[in-house]
Structures are given as C-alpha cells and as structure tokens.
Amino acid sequence: MYKQRTGVEVDGVIALDPVVLSYLLRATGPVALPDGETLSADNAVTTLLSSVYERYTEPAAQDAFFAGATGAVFHAFLEGRGSTVSLLTSLATAADQRRVLMWSADPEEQALLEGSSVAGELPATDGDTARFGVYLNDGGGSKMSYYVKPDVSLVWDQCEPDGRNGQRQLTLRVNFTNTAPADAATSLPKYVTANGAFGTAPGTATVVSNVYLPEGYELVSGSTAAGTVSPTGSFEGRQVLTFGFQLLPQASADFTVTVRATTTASKAEALVTPTADAEVDPTVKAACETSGAATLQ
C-alpha cells in the first residue's frame, strides 16, 4: 500500500497504538504539542482517538496533529527523558499486550522477530494450552470502534483437571456494547460516525469479528444470541468463524463458540485485539477446572 502511494519500498514496519504513547508518557512526563496543547499519559488515548475529531474536521489537519503528537512523544523518548527502567518497562508492557508489532523486509532481521510478542503471529495451540484468536475490525468505515467495549470469557465445560489425555470441551463467549451516547448520530462529529457514507446509520458501530479456533479442536457450535450461525472459512490451516454486528448506541450483541478435542491441555487463552481501554487485558485465560473461567471486562 505504501509503495502504491509513494513508489518507495519500505525496509520495515512498526505499528503501535495510542495506548503505547500513553505508556511512554508515564515515563517521560507530559509533552508540549505544536498547537500549544499538552499531551499526557492521562489524556493521550482520549485526545488521539476521540477529541481530535472534534477539534479538527479536515483529515489533513488530523493527520498533521497525529504526526506532531507522535513526534513530540518520541522526541522526548530519544532525549532520554524519564528513567530508562520505566521506559523499558512501558515498552515491554505494550509488547506483551500486542500493542507494538514489527516486520522487517530484511530476512535476517525478520528471523529475529519471529516467535516474539511483536511478530503479530497467529496464536498456536499446544499440549498445555488451547488458544483462540479473536480479531476485531470496524466494518462501517467510521471511527466508532473507540466506543465498542468487548467482554470476553472462556469456560471449560468438560475436562479432566489432572492433565491426563481426555475429552475436553471449551466455550468462548464474546459480548460487544456500543457505549456511544444515545444521541451519537448528531452529537458526535460526522467524521467519527461516517454520516452514513458507507451504508451504516450515523451512531451505529459495525463490528466484524474473526475467530480463529484452536488447531486440532472440532467445532461444536458457533452462533449469536439471536440464533444466527456463523459462516466458516480457513486460513493457514486454522478454521475461522466470522461474526458481524451493527450496534445502535447503548446496544449490545454477543456470540458463543464451543469446541472440543481429546487433549492433555488444561489451560485456555483467547488473544483479543487490544482496545482503547488500557485497563482491559487483551489475553483472556482459563484453567481446566469444573468451574474454571476467566473474564475480560
């Protein structure tokens, strides 16, 4: 995409989100922005993902603000502001949460990244842990995903907790809520709601979720609370279910996926796309016990 736009081949890509910048700002302290405002750990996420669209209506002005904000944070980082330990801890936390992703066009450099938390690889199931991938996309061409809150849980419905090889059944439940104000269609900027430009009513959040099943696990069921069955596909040997919802402001929707296998695994994880809420751990875990469960709230 970059080459098509610019004609330039990239040497690599580093992707990060505004939560990462907020973590860095914990270590460096607040920074001054080109427009005279101050960006801090407390306001970075809200400023970069929400209020900037109220302040600047033109995309070019928004991009300039983003560039200035990111530049100011990394200038403080490169100046060595804050303690080195705090900076490294912040970056390690961001990487563990999969908020920092890296790719290199150099095969030797890429080989060093592979298998690390910054490589962005699909979750791998092994003899100890069954892993789902729960990846979220905004399907409405808007900025409404800022308001979408996921609630993800894992429950072993059937297992042998001593780790012996046996029949186990695992259920993933995902609930989405559009937390935007009830009058979002008119109170939020048109750039945020997309103003119906892509066929979605203003204020509605369109969520598309691709769920990658643990390798070696058989699909028992995958459906929404309304009874809609998910279409299935495959990618790199993994079975993938796709769920789509259009959420009005303050509305919720959910889906459930159940899988089973004969396995020794006694743990489960769901790797969820990180959201704007830094308090939400994007890795949900559960232990193979009669009442074992873990919840992302």
N, C-alpha and C positions, 0 to 999 in steps of 0.2 A: 504493500500500500504506500509506504514511504517513497519507494523508488518510482512508483507511478506518478506521485505528486511532484517529486523533486528531481528525479533522474539520478539520485545518489544511492549507492549501495551502502547499507548500514553495516558497521562492524559488530554491533550487538544491540541488545535492547535491555533496559532496566525499567520495570514497571513498578510503581508504588502508588498508594492511595493517600488521601489527606490525613488519615489516621496516623500514618507513618510520620508525616510532618509534625503532627501534634506530639508524637513521642519524642522527636528530636528537639522540639521546642521546650519540653520538660527539662532537657539537659542544657540547652543554650540560653534559655530565657527568652522573653518576647523580642520580636524584631520589628523594625520600622519598615513600612511598605512605601513604594514610590508615591502613592496617593496621600501619604501622611497618616494613614491608619496604622494601628499596631496589631500584629498577629501574635497570638499566644497559644499555649497548649490548651487553654480553656475555650478559645473561640475559633480555632483553626478549622475544625470539621464543619461547624455550622456556617462559618464565613465562606469556605470554599465550595460547599455543596448546596448551600441554600441562599444565604443573604446576598451573595454576589449577583444573583439573577434579579434581585430587586433593585440593586444599586446600578447595574449596567444592563441595558436592554439589548445592546448590539453584541452579537457573538465575537466580533473582533475586539471589542473593548473587554469582554470577559476573558478572552484568551490572553490579552496583554496583562490583565490583572493576575491570572494564574501564573504566567511566566514571571512576573515581578515578585509574587509571593514565594514561589518555589525558589527563585534565585536568591531572595533575601535569606531564606532558611538555610540553604546550602552554603551561602557566603559565610554565615555565622558558624556553620559546621566546619568549613575549611579553615576559618580563622582560629579554630580551636577553642571557641567559647564553651564554657561548661567543662565538667570533668570528663576525662577520657572514659573512665569506667561507666559513667552514666550514659554517655553517648553509645558505647558498645552494647550496654545492656538494653538500651532503647531499640537499637537496630536488631539485636538478637530476638527480642520480643516480637518485633514486627515480622521478622523472617519466620519465626515459629508459627505465627498466625497466618502465614502465607499472604502477607500484605506486600512483600517485596519479592518480585520474580525477575529472573535474569536469563538471558540467552545470548550466546556468542556465536558469531559466524566462523570463528577460528575453531577447528575440530579439537585441538589440544585444550583450549580454554573450556570448550563445551564439555569435554570429558571430565574436567574438574567439577563442573556444576552438577552433572548428572548424579541423581540419587540424593541430592541435598534438598533442604527445605525450600530453597529459592528456585529450584528447577521447574516447578509447576507441573510435575508429573502426576498421572492418574494414581489414585490410591491402590495399593497392592494388598491383597488378602494372603495371609499365611496360616500356618498351623496353629498360631496363637490368637490371631485377631481377624475378624471379618470386617471389611471396610467398604462403606458406601461412599460414593461421591455425589454430593447434592449441589448442583451448579445453577445459579440464578441469573436470569437475563431480563432486562427491560424490553418487552416486546411492543411497546407503544410509541417508540420514537420520542420519548419525553424524558424529563428529569424526576419523575415521580417515584423512582426506586428509593430515593432518600427517605421517603415516608413508609416504606414497606418493612414491616418487622416480622422476621421468621421466628417460629417457635418449633424446635426440632427435638424429637425424643427417640430413643431406642429402647426396646424391651425384648428380652429373651422370653418367648412364650413356652419354650420347651428346650431343656438342656440337661446335661449331666455335669454339675459343678466341679467334680473332681478331676476334670480334664481328660477323662477316658474318651476314646473314639465312640461316637454315638450320634443319634439323630438329634438335630437342633433346629429350632425354628426361631427366626428373628424378625421383628416388626419395626419398621421405620414409620414414624408419623411426623408430618410437617404441616404446620398451620401458618398462614400468612394473614396479616392485618394491615390495611391501609390506614395509617394514623393521621392522614391529612385532615385538616379541618373540614367540617361538613359543607362549608361554602367554598371549598377549594377551587371550584370551577371559575369563580370570579375573584376570590381573594388572593390566589397565587398568580405570579407572573405568567403571561401566555407562553413564554419560552419554557417554563417548567411544565406546564400542562400540555404543551404542544398544540393547544387550542383546536383540537380536532383535526389537525393536518394529516394525520396518518390513520384516520378512521376510528380513533379512540376518543370517547367523550371527555372533555376537559375535566380534570379532577380524578379521573379513573386511572388506576395503576394496573398496567398489564404485566403480569409476571409469568415468565416461561421458565420452568424448572426441568432440567435434565438430570435424571437419577441413574447413576451407574451402579449396577448391582455387584456385590462381591463375586469374584471369579469362583466358579465351582459351585455356586449356590443356585438352586432351582427356584424360579418364580412361582409362588403360590397364588398371589393376587396383587393387583395394583389398581386402585380406584380412588375416586374422590368421595367425599361425604354425600354428594348428590347421586352417586352410583355410576358416574362416568368412568369407563375403563380406559386406561392409558394406552396409547399406541406404543409399540415397542420397535426398537432397532438394535443395531450393534455397532461397536467402534473398538478397534484393536482388541477383538476377542471378548469384549465385555458387553453384556446385554444392557440396553439403555431404555428407560421409560421417560416419556415426556408428558408433563402436565402444564396446562395453561389456564390462567385465571384472569378475569377482568374484575378488579375490585373497586367498587364505589368508595368514596371517603367513609371511613369508620366501619367498613365492611370487612369480613373475614372469610377465608375458604381454606380447606385442608385436603390432604390426600394421605393414603396409607399404603405401604408396600410391605408385603410379607414374603420372606424367602426361607428356604430350608436346605439342609445338607447333612450328610453324615461326615462328621469332622471332629477334630480334637480341640478346635478353637473354643476358648472360654471367655473371650473379650470381643467387643464390637466397637467400631468407631464410625462416625459419619463426618466426612470432611465437607464443610459447608462454605460456600462463597462468603468471605468476610463482608460485613455490612458497615454502615457508617457509625454504628454503635460500638465503641471501643470496649464496652463492658461485656459484650457478648463473645464468648469463646467460640470460634468457628470450628472447633473439634469437639464433637459430642461423643461421650463414651458410656459404655455399659458393661457390666460384668455378668457372666453366665450364672445367675442365681435365680431361685424361684421367683423372687420379687425384684430382681435386678433391673434398674432403669437409670437413665441419665437424661437430663433435660436441658435444652438451650433456651433460655428465657431472657 
